């Protein structure tokens, strides 16, 4: 049986909106796009028959099945509420809203209108993270004990004047930006967080939000994650280490400026000592965006809950808010 091809509208036509459009491949058709900067919407639509619409006209269009929302954080919730009220399925970029209260306003409308909302915690779909999930589920490194994660970039000239540096637009700094991914990955591997300790600090950038955040997260089963996110890293970095009672997984890189994606398994031997070491490297282009949108489309077809849901976003934002408070 031929798969249904979804009609998609994208709101927010910057870097991430472009990635989402490219990822539609054969599963979806871009038929409308919108951006406050009309020239960006026009650029995204130029190689397709997509219409350029206001976001309100886009979410109410009867032609559209799915709305992708890739805007600044301050407008995520308003647009999602309108799209859900119009019965649209939604892929909304992380963190889903500026805060928990905004997110809850989306949840109630989505439930009332029986629409599915996938939150863009895209890192779960990277090859190295999927490999880690496979190894852990096989039991090869045993019961998990703790995680150590670092994620950061070096900013750029004028970074302190961008929208991410304005709390009214972003809801916070590095913690609500890259920190959301580390918190989500921690929950994916260790389970729900029951205890949160953290610091949000500003060391370098002249802005009203933090440029570094440090977290110690603990589950009810005393599994721990120690996480650090930074926009004073200077050289882009992704490092995620997962420790089990029988071995360790060391993940690094995300492709591009973060370096080649790689995962190494250090498998404990019965006599201990130097572990057995196996590495997998992924020099090919990042396909996580295609895998993610295909997963969402399939969940809609099968009437399944989204893989990364509003409930996941709620847990992540709750963790972030407890640190900000």
N, C-alpha and C positions, 0 to 999 in steps of 0.2 A: 504494500500500500504506500502510495506517495506521501511523503511528509508535507504537512501544511507549511507553506512559506509565509512568514509573518510580515506584516507591514509595520515599519518602525519609524518613529519620529524621534529626533535627537534635539534636546534643549541644552545649549552650552556647546559651542563649536570650537573650543580651544584644543589644546594638545590631547586631552583625554577624549573629548568628543570625536576627534579625528581617529583616534585609535579604535574607539567603539564602532565607528562607521566602517572602517577597514575590516574589522573582525566579523561583520555580518556575513561575509562570504556568500554561501549558497543557501543559508538558512533564513535570511531575511532580506527585505527590500527597504532601502531608505527612501521614504516618500515625502518627508517633510523635515525641515530643520529650522532652528530658531536661536538667535543670540542677540543680546543687547547691542553688540557691534554687528550690524547687519552685514558688513563686508565679510565677516568670518562665516556667517551662515551662507552667504552667496558663494564663497570659495568652496565650502564643503559640498554644496549642491551642484557645482558646475559640471561634474562628470556624470551626473545622474539626472533623472527627471524630477528630483525632489523639489517641492515647493519651499519657498522661504516664507514663514508665517510668524506672527506673534506667538509667544508661548501659550497664551490663553486660547487662541484659535487652534493651535496644534493639539492641545490636550482634549479639546472638544470635537476634533475631527472624527467623523464616523468611519473614515478610511483606515484609521490607525488602530493596531492591535496592542502595540507595546510602545511605551515612552521611556527613553533613556535620558536621565537627568544628570548632567555633568557640569553643573554651575558652581559658583562660590557657595560656601556652606550656608550663608545667611538666606539663600533663596531655595534651598533644597526642600524644606518642609512645605512651604507655601505651594510650590509647583506640584509636589507629590500629592498633597491633599486634593488639589484640583484634578489631577490625572486620575486618582483613585475614585473621586466622586463621579467621574465620567466613565468609570468601568474599565480603565486601562490597566493592563499589567505593567509593572514598572521595574526597570533596573536603575537604581539610584546609587550614585557614587558614595563611597564611605566619606564621612562617618554617618551619613543618612540624615543628619540634622545638626544644628549647632549645639543642642543639649537634649537631655532626656525628655523634658516637657514637650518640646517640639516634636520629638519622635513619637511620643505617645499619641499626639493628635493625629498623626498619620496612621498609626496602628488601628485606631477605632474606626476610621473611615474605610480602610482596607478590609477590615473584617466585615463591616456592614455591606460592602459592595462585592465581596468574594473575589477580590483581585489578589494576584500574587506579586510580592515585592522582593526582589533580589537586591541585596546590598553588596556593592562592589569591593569586597575584600579579595581582590584579585590575586594576592600572593598565594592563596591556597591552590591555585591552578598552575603554578610554575612547576616545571619538570622535576626540579630537585625536591620541592616540597611534597609533590605527589609520590616520589620515590621514598621519601622519609615515611610518609603515611603507610606505604606498602610494607616497608621493612618493620615498622613498629607493629602493625597489625599481624604480621607473621610471627611475632614473639621473639624475633632474633636478638634483640637487645634487652629482652626481659622487661620486667616492670619498670616504668619510668620513675625517675627520682626528681630530677630538676632540669631546668633550661637556663641557658645563658645567652642573651640576645643583644646585639648592637646593630643600630641602623642609623645612618647619618649622611649628610652632605655638607658641602662647604658654602652654601649660599652663592651669591653673586653680587656684583656692584648694584646698589639700589634695592637690595633685598628688603631692607627695613621699611621701604615705601610701598611694597607690593601688598596685595589684598590679604595675604597670609599673615602679615604683621599687624593687621587692623582687627582687634577683637570683635568689633561690631560685624565684620564680614566673615571672620574665620571661626569665632568662638573660642579661640586659643591659639597656641603656637605649635611648636614641634611635637608636643604630646598628642594633640588632636590631628596632626598631619601624619607623620610616619609612625608615631606611637600607636595609632589605631591598628596598624598591621601587626605589630609585635604582640599586642594584647590579644588580637583575634587568633593569631597562630598559637599563642600560649594556651588559650581556651580549647582550641582544636585538638591539641595534643594532651594537655593535662586535665582538662575538664573545667567546670565552673570555678570562678575565683570567689573565695569566701573572706579573704583578708587582704587589704590593700595598704601598702605604705609607699610613700613617694615624695619626691621633691620636684618642683618646676622652677627652674632658675634662668636668669638672664645674665650671661657672662660677657657678651660681646656686642650684639646688635642693639642699636638704639631704637627699641620698639617696646610696645606695651604688652607683648606676649613673650613667653619663654623661648630661649634658644636651645636649652637642654632640659631633659627630664630623666629622672632616675626612679626606677620602680622595683619594689620587691612584692611579688604577688604570690599568694598561697592558697591552695585548695583545701577543702575540708579534710582531705586525706593526707595533708601535710606535704604535698608536692609543691615545689617552689620554682618561681622564675625570677631571675635578676635581669632587668632590662635597662638599656640606656639608649635614648634617641637624642640626636644632636644635629644642629645646623652650624656647628663649628668643627665639623669633622675634617674639613679642608679637602680630603680625598674621599669621594663617595664610597660608602662601605655598607655591605650587608653581611652580617655574621650571625649564625643561629646554631647553637650547639644543644643537642638533646642527649641527656645522660640516662641510661638504663642500668639495671643491675648486672647485665651481661655484656654491655658495650656502650658505644657512644656514636652519635652521628654528628658530623661537622659540616654544615652547609655554608657556602660562601658565594657571593656574586649573584647578580640578577640579570646579567647581560649588560650590554652598552657600557656606560660610564661606571657601572658598579662592578665590572669585571665579569669574566666568564663564569657561568653558573656551574657549580660543582658540589657534589656531596661525597663525603668519605665516611665509610663504616669502619670503626675500630672495634673489632670483635674480641672480647676477652677469651683467652685460652684457659683450659682447666688448671694448668700450672701457673696461670697469670703471667707476669712478665710482659715483654713487648707483645702487643695485640696483633692479630691477623688484620691486615689493612686492605680494603678494597675501595676504589674510587670510581665514580661515574662523572664524566664531564659532558657538558651540553654546549658546544660551540655554535650550534645552529641558532637561527632567529627565534626570538621569544614567541611562543604560540599560546601563551596563557589567556590572552584576550579572546581568541577564537574558542578555546576550550570552555571558558567561562560562559560566553553567550550561548554556545551550543548546549551547555548544561542547563541553562535557564529555559531555553526553548523546549528542551526535552521534558523538563519538569512541568511546564505548562501543558504540553501534549498529554502527559500521563496523569495530570491533575495531582502532582506531588508537591510537597512543600519545597520552597527554594532551598538550595544548599547553604547559602549564607543569607540569613533572614533578618527581619526587623528585630527578632528576639536576640540574635547575635549582636546587632548594632546597639540594642538597649543595654546588654551586658557590658559592651566595650565603653559606651558613653558613661555608664554608671561608674565604672572604674576610673575613668578620666575625671569625672566631676568630683569624686571623693579625694583625688589628689589636688585638684584646684581649690577645693574648700579648705 
